[in-house]
């Protein structure tokens, strides 16, 4: 049977189009059969090209090219063939067929597109390998562009693509002619997410003008991710569309600047997105396989220009962590609040830190419930919510707040305890009573079973309340037994396997013992609530500062030890002019070397002693990715420089002494005072125990940090990860899998994806509180809840009064120092978005403390009261409205910060 030389189109038989029309023609034919709008088209079948080759006398050369077995030989032969095709005369018969095709399209301007037999297949797309030409006008130009398309079949890129993918080079080029669309917008839509492989997501890209700029990568595009079933917009990236591709006055097309007002605007309206989504669903269903669809919109509506199977869909590793990983019903609400959780996990927190913390929280609070003898069936019910007490969004950690109310309900006294919980967490918006009452930690089959369980829990709780001192002593002794054993290991000589075994042993032993001690938090909630009620009853006019000053862990609280030790080092520096010069003027990384070279052995011994005792501390000490002072001693000199600036300043009187004086004046020394002091002593002991317990937590995390660092270096040596820091981009389960036989092949891709997400997340504002409904937490919905790009806020003007929550009384006037870590305050007013226990060492350098987030019950707030540093917390946007150098007046008792005119004094 001879070669068929003909023009094909929508009127042809499908088998003929499939055999002779190439991939683009197959897609266009299918679109027409599915009943969607397609611009008029025809295709010059493969036989037309073969007739052109025969007439040009190039059959032998074509045969040599097809038979070539080496890629370099084939590339050379293809170049010769392409040159010959480019200058060969188009015979009259072939020209006549091109003229027939051009007349059938009947358009002033046409698109001339290659349509190879191997192109747009289910396995290989040949995307971008062959030529296409837009806005071709007139028959002569059309003939020339058809010949160009034929020649492009033998381009070097096409030949190398064919060799690389094992594709036969016997493919013959067909060419599609299609009516050009005067598009105001164009793009592509994939009916499966090609980045993740998610079959329930569509990915839509859109540009102004013609789609040539999009497919070539020359024009930035809007990218949308859409829920295939519901049509809901899950995510959108609005591109900076500085140019658009438009048809020229003559042949071809070119770039045209986009007006500034349109560059950052969305290309498509909601209605257009909805229409494209519905068309994509129809085609996806009809094709039976995921499709890559090209579309354009002109003044008459949507046109589909081609479709082809998606050939490369990723099966992406789990990259983004979102929410709490909780199974949530379609209409279930969750409230997310970062309150004082940012004291522990500030800013963007690594996946390893978050998943470690969430795992520990879940196991500890389940152990807490078991220790109160919650019945087995109800204990199993806690498995639904204890593992998801924390959530993460764009790298930030949040309380999954409703579950914390459930946790408080395990112990007796829920109505009182939940209100104290809100104060302890520093939540700005108390939960409505009608919601709070519904949040039960577990359910019972009958009221009698509930009463029986509550009686047992209450009895156990009462015993723990009276015996908490003995419990704490027993826990502390056991903790330091484990700690001393593992803290003294030589971590420089441990293998990764040895470090992992040590990590698992410590993790198991300490978490198991920690659960029962969580009753301390419940006891502190109960006794603090009773203390506040008794204060309101006996001292109804007591100022707000008194409520926070009258209770506390005492001046000898362990968590204040680093601050006191830092003050002693600062005194040594302040008393020696040479030491002071070195600390003040030398780069922190070089201070130790300079001191050594200068012969300051005695002072260096004091520094080494500090590192020996408190080297496990760091600024974000519960974030595993943050190096401690042993790993980065330079941070010690940063804090020391600030502390030196405060040496010799007068320290405000201890707030506890002022509280005693207030009690003497208003309550006397009778029975009421004795009752008050007895409860106060219990609260203070519990507060001290809580600080001691958290001090143990800090030490434990410091020890775990050292183990993880050994594992990180080991994974680099084993070629599992590229860099040591990459270990922090793994989840705790992925890290465990590295030592328990899991497949680690995808971890590099996982790490790369998470690093990219971290960079994007760093540009977003993290709202203090927001709500979500249902399981699908899209970026668009989060943006509506306050996750928006960071923008500069207007600075506060003189006379502005910013109100917050009183935390430590006293009035101070001075210069603001806005910091994201405790350094170089030197007697100024330290202003921070949040703090963590690692900031305690910097408190001696601050004349006052302003914290945007947190609560009066955070560690730093407690220690600030002990050190007499006036403190105000919970001032919205204070770090965005104040500027370093502004003169401020801080009134810790009133909870106000006043911006003063330059030069004004008290």
C-alpha positions, 0 to 999 in steps of 0.5 A: 500500500502506497503512502497516503498524501492528504489533509485530515480534520474533524471530518476524518475517521479517528483511525486515520487521524491516529495513524497519520495526524500525530499527537496534537491532531489526536488530542484535537480530534478527541476534544471535538468528540467530547463536545468542547469548543476547539478552534477550527483545525486541519492536519497535514498527514505524515504522507505529505512530509514523505512526499516532500522528502521524495520530491527533494531526493532526501530519502537516502539521507533519511534512511541513514539517519534512522539507521544510526546507532550512536547519538553523536552520529545521528545528531550529525546526520540530522543536522545535514538533513535539517539543512537540506530540508530547510532549502528544498523547494516545496513541490507543487502538489505538496504546496497545493495540499498546504493551500487546501489546508489553509483555505479549510481553516479559513482564518486571517491568522493561523497557528502552525504546529508540529504534530509528530507521530511520537509526540503527546503520547501516554509515555513521552510528550516530546514537550517543546522539542518541535516547532510551533508558530503563532500568528502566521498570515498568508499562504506563502508564510504558512508554506514556509512555517510548515517546512520549518516544522518538518525540519524541526523534527531533526533538531539536535534537542529532538534527536537527543531526547529520542535517544535518551528515552529509547524512542524510535527515530522512524517517527514522521512529522505531521503539521496542524494548522489551527485558527489563531485565537486573539487571547486576552488570557491563556494557560494550561490546566493539569487534571492531576497535581504533577508536583505531588501526584495528588489525583484530587487536585487540579493545577491551573496556570494562567498568563495575559495574552498568548500562552507561548510565554507560559510554555516557554517559561518567559512569562511569570504566571499565576498558579492555582491549585484547585480541589477537583471534586469541590472546585475550592481554591486550595492555593494560589501564587500570583505571578509578577506578570511584567510582559504579555505575548501578543500577535504582531502587526505582521508575522509572529508575536512578541512581548508587550509590557503589562500595565503596573496595575495588572502585574500583581492582579489575578489573570482569571476571574472566579467564574473563569476558574470555575468554568475551566475547572468544570471543563478539566473534570469533563475531559479527565473523565472522558479521557480516563487518564490525567490530562495536560490541557492548553486553553485560551480565552477571547471575547467569546469565551473559553477555547481548548487548544490541545490536550495530551496525557500527563507523562510525568507525575511525581509521587512526592514524599510527604513534605508539608506538615499542616494542622495536627494530622487529626481526622476532622469531620467536614464541619468540625471547628478547630481553634489554633492559638499560639499564646505562650507556646511561642515561649518554647517554639518561636518563629519557624520551627523545624519539622524535627522539633515540632514532631518531637514535641507533639509526640512527647506531649501526646505520650505525657498527657496520656500518661497523666490521665493513666496516673489519675486512674482513668478507666481503660475504656476512657483512657483509650478515648484520649488517644483520639486527641492527646497526640494532636494537642499541637499543630503546625501551620507554615512552620509555626507551632500552635495549641490545638486549643479545644483539646487543651480544654479537654485535657484540663477536664481530666482533673476535678475543678474544670470550671475554675481550672479552665479560666486559670488555663486561659490566664496561664496560656495568655489567650486573648479570647476566652472560650465561650462557656457554651462551647467549653462545657461541651469539651469532655476528655472522654465519654461514659455509658451512664451517669453512674459510671461517670460519677464512679470514675470522677470519685476515683480520679478526685481521690487520687488527685487529692492524694497527689495534692497533699503528696506533691513534694514527695513526688517531686523529690522522687522524680528529681532523684530519678531524673538526675540519675538518668541525666548524669549517666547520659550527659557525661557520655563522650558524644564525639566518639559515639557512632550514629547507632549508639547515639540513636540507642541512647536517644531511644532509651532516654526518650522512653524512660523520661517520658514514662516518668514525666506523665504523672508529674503533669498533675503538678500543672493541674494542681497549680491551676487549681491552687492558683485559681483558689488563690485568685478567688481568695484574693478577690474575697479578702482583698477586693481592691487589690491592684492587678500587679498584686495578683501576680506578685503575691505568688511565685516560685521564690528568689531561689528558683533554679531557672534564675540561676543562669541569670545570677551566674551571668551577673557575677561574670558581668561584675568581673568584667565591669571591675577590669577595664581590659576585660571590659574593653575586650568584651565590648569591642571584640566580635563575639566569635573571637572573644575567647581567643582574645582572652586566651591570648591576653592571659586572662586565665582566671576569667576564662576559668569562670567562663568555662565553669558557666559553660559546664553548668549551663552550656545546655542552654540556648536562646530557643532551648527547646528548638532542637535546631538551635545550637546550645552554648557548648556548640556556639560559645560566642552567644555567651559573650553576646549575653555577657556584653548586655549584662555588663551594661547593667552592672551597678544599676539600682534594682527595683525592690523585690515584688514579693516584698511589696506584696507582703507590705500590702498584705500587712497593711490590708489584711493584718496578721489574724486568722484570715492572714494565716489562711491566706498564707497557707494557701499562698505557701502551697501555690508557691511550692507548686510554682517552684516545683513547676519551674524545677520540672521545666528546668529538668525539661531544658536539661533533657532537651539539651542532652537530646540535642547532642544525641541528634547532632551525632545522628545528623553527622552520621547520616551525612557520612552515610550519604543519606543527607547532604548537610548536617542541618538537614536532619532537622528537616526530618520528622521524628518518625523519619529520623527513627526510620533511618535507624530502623530499616526504613527506605531513605531514598526520598529523604533528600527530596523531602528536605529540599521541599521543606526548605523551599516551604520554609523560605516561603513561610518566612514571608508570612505574618503568623496570626496569634489566633485563628479558626479552621473548619473541616480537614482541608486546610488550604492556603487560601483559607488560611490567608483569610484567617490572617496568614498574609505577607508581612508588611511594615506597620506605621510607627507609633507617634509620641503620646501613643499609649500601648496597653497590655497585661501587667506582669511585673510592677515598676516604672522605667523610662528609657530607650527601646531596643527591638531584638529577636534574641537577647543581645546588646540591650545595655540598660535599654528597654528590651522589646521582643515578640516573644521570649523563652527561658533562654532569655533569662540570662539577658534580663540583668541587661534590661531596665524593663521588658516588653513582650508582644506575646506570652503571659504573666506566668511564663518563665521569663515573666516570673524571673523578671519579677524576681529580679525586679525588672518591670514587665508588660506582656501581651501588647498586640503589634508592639514590635511592629509599631515601636522602633529601636531608639524610641524613648518609652515609659513602661508602667509594669503595674498599669500594663502600659507603654507610652511613647515619649517625645525625644528628650522628655524625661520623667 
